[in-house]
Amino acid sequence: MKALLNKVTATNVGLDTLAVRIAVGTIFAAHGAQKLFAWFGGYGLEGTAGWMESIGLAPGILMAALAGSAEFFGGLLLIIGLLVRPAAFVLGITMIVAIVTVHFENGLFMSANGYEFGLALLAVTVGLFVRGAGSLSADRFLQLKLSR
């Protein structure tokens, strides 16, 4: 168990990921809260589910719950720096699905509902997956505890 926990919390030392984790984690958590709880002007789980069904992602309620949960809980994990690599992996997959199913056909630019923003978030999640949470994170704290 200790070896598994060591692998999923592995991180490189450095402060470079702190600002990225907090900013992107906040964005993801807010978008997830829109989908799950209808916060920040979102449509909530049922509204998001209906929209997802309308674009062919069925069953809509499951797809909305998965996307909303990945974004909300994954964003919170990024903010505190806990399980950042697994969270970044799941968030990256979520962005690939969003890009392919919703935004790609509209071209690059956000002004036309394109994939520009999704691509930027995907790039950040790939970077966090590769780099880890960094020094000021729950992952680093756990790594230090496990090494004693």
C-alpha positions as a Markdown table, in Angstrom:
| # | Residue | x | y | z |
|---|---|---|---|---|
| 1 | Met | 0.0 | 0.0 | 0.0 |
| 2 | Lys | 2.8 | 2.3 | 0.9 |
| 3 | Ala | 4.4 | 1.8 | -2.6 |
| 4 | Leu | 1.2 | 2.6 | -4.4 |
| 5 | Leu | 0.6 | 5.7 | -2.3 |
| 6 | Asn | 4.2 | 6.7 | -3.1 |
| 7 | Lys | 3.6 | 6.3 | -6.8 |
| 8 | Val | 0.4 | 8.3 | -7.0 |
| 9 | Thr | 1.8 | 11.2 | -4.9 |
| 10 | Ala | 5.2 | 11.3 | -6.6 |
| 11 | Thr | 6.2 | 14.9 | -7.4 |
| 12 | Asn | 9.2 | 17.0 | -8.3 |
| 13 | Val | 10.5 | 19.6 | -6.0 |
| 14 | Gly | 9.8 | 23.2 | -7.0 |
| 15 | Leu | 7.3 | 26.1 | -6.7 |
| 16 | Asp | 6.7 | 26.3 | -10.4 |
| 17 | Thr | 3.4 | 24.4 | -10.3 |
| 18 | Leu | 1.8 | 26.2 | -7.4 |
| 19 | Ala | 0.2 | 29.1 | -9.3 |
| 20 | Val | -0.8 | 26.9 | -12.1 |
| 21 | Arg | -2.5 | 24.4 | -9.8 |
| 22 | Ile | -4.4 | 27.0 | -7.9 |
| 23 | Ala | -5.6 | 28.9 | -11.0 |
| 24 | Val | -6.5 | 25.9 | -13.2 |
| 25 | Gly | -7.9 | 24.1 | -10.2 |
| 26 | Thr | -10.2 | 27.0 | -9.5 |
| 27 | Ile | -11.3 | 27.1 | -13.1 |
| 28 | Phe | -12.0 | 23.3 | -13.2 |
| 29 | Ala | -13.8 | 23.4 | -9.8 |
| 30 | Ala | -16.0 | 26.3 | -10.9 |
| 31 | His | -17.0 | 24.6 | -14.1 |
| 32 | Gly | -17.7 | 21.3 | -12.3 |
| 33 | Ala | -19.9 | 23.3 | -9.8 |
| 34 | Gln | -21.9 | 24.7 | -12.7 |
| 35 | Lys | -22.5 | 21.2 | -14.0 |
| 36 | Leu | -23.3 | 19.5 | -10.6 |
| 37 | Phe | -24.9 | 22.2 | -8.4 |
| 38 | Ala | -26.0 | 25.0 | -10.8 |
| 39 | Trp | -23.6 | 27.4 | -9.2 |
| 40 | Phe | -22.1 | 30.4 | -11.0 |
| 41 | Gly | -24.9 | 30.5 | -13.6 |
| 42 | Gly | -24.7 | 26.8 | -14.5 |
| 43 | Tyr | -27.6 | 24.5 | -15.3 |
| 44 | Gly | -27.0 | 21.8 | -12.7 |
| 45 | Leu | -26.9 | 18.1 | -13.1 |
| 46 | Glu | -30.3 | 17.7 | -14.8 |
| 47 | Gly | -29.8 | 20.6 | -17.2 |
| 48 | Thr | -26.3 | 19.5 | -18.1 |
| 49 | Ala | -27.6 | 16.0 | -18.6 |
| 50 | Gly | -30.2 | 17.1 | -21.0 |
| 51 | Trp | -27.7 | 19.1 | -23.0 |
| 52 | Met | -25.3 | 16.1 | -23.1 |
| 53 | Glu | -28.0 | 13.8 | -24.3 |
| 54 | Ser | -28.8 | 16.4 | -27.1 |
| 55 | Ile | -25.2 | 16.2 | -28.4 |
| 56 | Gly | -25.2 | 12.4 | -28.3 |
| 57 | Leu | -23.4 | 11.8 | -25.0 |
| 58 | Ala | -25.7 | 9.2 | -23.4 |
| 59 | Pro | -26.8 | 8.5 | -20.8 |
| 60 | Gly | -26.8 | 12.2 | -20.1 |
| 61 | Ile | -27.1 | 12.0 | -16.3 |
| 62 | Leu | -24.1 | 9.7 | -16.1 |
| 63 | Met | -22.1 | 11.8 | -18.5 |
| 64 | Ala | -23.0 | 15.0 | -16.7 |
| 65 | Ala | -22.1 | 13.4 | -13.3 |
| 66 | Leu | -18.8 | 12.1 | -14.6 |
| 67 | Ala | -17.8 | 15.3 | -16.3 |
| 68 | Gly | -19.0 | 17.5 | -13.4 |
| 69 | Ser | -17.3 | 15.3 | -10.7 |
| 70 | Ala | -14.0 | 15.1 | -12.6 |
| 71 | Glu | -14.0 | 18.9 | -12.9 |
| 72 | Phe | -15.2 | 19.8 | -9.4 |
| 73 | Phe | -13.3 | 17.2 | -7.4 |
| 74 | Gly | -10.3 | 17.2 | -9.7 |
| 75 | Gly | -10.1 | 21.0 | -9.5 |
| 76 | Leu | -10.2 | 20.8 | -5.7 |
| 77 | Leu | -7.5 | 18.2 | -5.7 |
| 78 | Leu | -5.3 | 20.4 | -7.9 |
| 79 | Ile | -5.8 | 23.4 | -5.5 |
| 80 | Ile | -4.7 | 21.5 | -2.4 |
| 81 | Gly | -2.1 | 19.5 | -4.4 |
| 82 | Leu | -3.4 | 16.1 | -3.5 |
| 83 | Leu | -3.2 | 13.2 | -5.9 |
| 84 | Val | -2.3 | 15.7 | -8.6 |
| 85 | Arg | -1.0 | 13.2 | -11.2 |
| 86 | Pro | -4.2 | 11.0 | -11.2 |
| 87 | Ala | -6.4 | 14.1 | -11.0 |
| 88 | Ala | -4.5 | 15.7 | -14.0 |
| 89 | Phe | -4.9 | 12.5 | -16.0 |
| 90 | Val | -8.7 | 12.4 | -15.4 |
| 91 | Leu | -9.0 | 16.1 | -16.2 |
| 92 | Gly | -7.0 | 15.7 | -19.3 |
| 93 | Ile | -9.3 | 12.9 | -20.6 |
| 94 | Thr | -12.3 | 15.2 | -19.7 |
| 95 | Met | -10.7 | 17.9 | -21.9 |
| 96 | Ile | -10.1 | 15.6 | -24.8 |
| 97 | Val | -13.7 | 14.5 | -24.7 |
| 98 | Ala | -14.9 | 18.2 | -24.5 |
| 99 | Ile | -12.6 | 19.2 | -27.4 |
| 100 | Val | -13.7 | 16.3 | -29.7 |
| 101 | Thr | -17.4 | 16.2 | -28.9 |
| 102 | Val | -18.2 | 19.9 | -28.5 |
| 103 | His | -15.5 | 22.3 | -29.7 |
| 104 | Phe | -13.4 | 20.9 | -32.5 |
| 105 | Glu | -15.9 | 21.4 | -35.3 |
| 106 | Asn | -16.0 | 25.1 | -34.4 |
| 107 | Gly | -12.3 | 25.7 | -35.1 |
| 108 | Leu | -9.7 | 27.0 | -32.7 |
| 109 | Phe | -11.0 | 30.3 | -31.4 |
| 110 | Met | -13.2 | 30.7 | -28.3 |
| 111 | Ser | -15.2 | 33.5 | -29.9 |
| 112 | Ala | -16.7 | 30.8 | -32.1 |
| 113 | Asn | -17.0 | 28.2 | -29.3 |
| 114 | Gly | -13.8 | 26.6 | -30.5 |
| 115 | Tyr | -11.3 | 24.4 | -28.7 |
| 116 | Glu | -8.8 | 27.1 | -27.7 |
| 117 | Phe | -9.6 | 27.1 | -24.0 |
| 118 | Gly | -10.0 | 23.3 | -23.8 |
| 119 | Leu | -6.6 | 22.9 | -25.5 |
| 120 | Ala | -5.0 | 25.3 | -23.0 |
| 121 | Leu | -6.5 | 23.4 | -20.1 |
| 122 | Leu | -5.4 | 20.1 | -21.7 |
| 123 | Ala | -1.8 | 21.4 | -22.0 |
| 124 | Val | -1.8 | 22.4 | -18.3 |
| 125 | Thr | -3.1 | 19.0 | -17.2 |
| 126 | Val | -0.5 | 17.2 | -19.3 |
| 127 | Gly | 2.2 | 19.4 | -17.6 |
| 128 | Leu | 0.9 | 18.6 | -14.2 |
| 129 | Phe | 0.7 | 14.9 | -15.0 |
| 130 | Val | 4.4 | 14.9 | -16.0 |
| 131 | Arg | 5.7 | 17.3 | -13.3 |
| 132 | Gly | 3.5 | 16.5 | -10.3 |
| 133 | Ala | 2.2 | 18.9 | -7.6 |
| 134 | Gly | 5.5 | 20.5 | -6.6 |
| 135 | Ser | 6.9 | 21.5 | -3.2 |
| 136 | Leu | 3.9 | 23.3 | -1.6 |
| 137 | Ser | 1.4 | 20.5 | -1.9 |
| 138 | Ala | -0.3 | 17.7 | 0.0 |
| 139 | Asp | 1.5 | 15.2 | -2.3 |
| 140 | Arg | 4.9 | 16.5 | -1.2 |
| 141 | Phe | 3.8 | 16.4 | 2.5 |
| 142 | Leu | 2.8 | 12.8 | 2.0 |
| 143 | Gln | 6.0 | 12.0 | 0.2 |
| 144 | Leu | 8.0 | 13.4 | 3.1 |
| 145 | Lys | 6.0 | 11.4 | 5.7 |
| 146 | Leu | 6.3 | 8.2 | 3.7 |
| 147 | Ser | 10.1 | 8.5 | 3.4 |
| 148 | Arg | 10.6 | 8.5 | 7.2 |
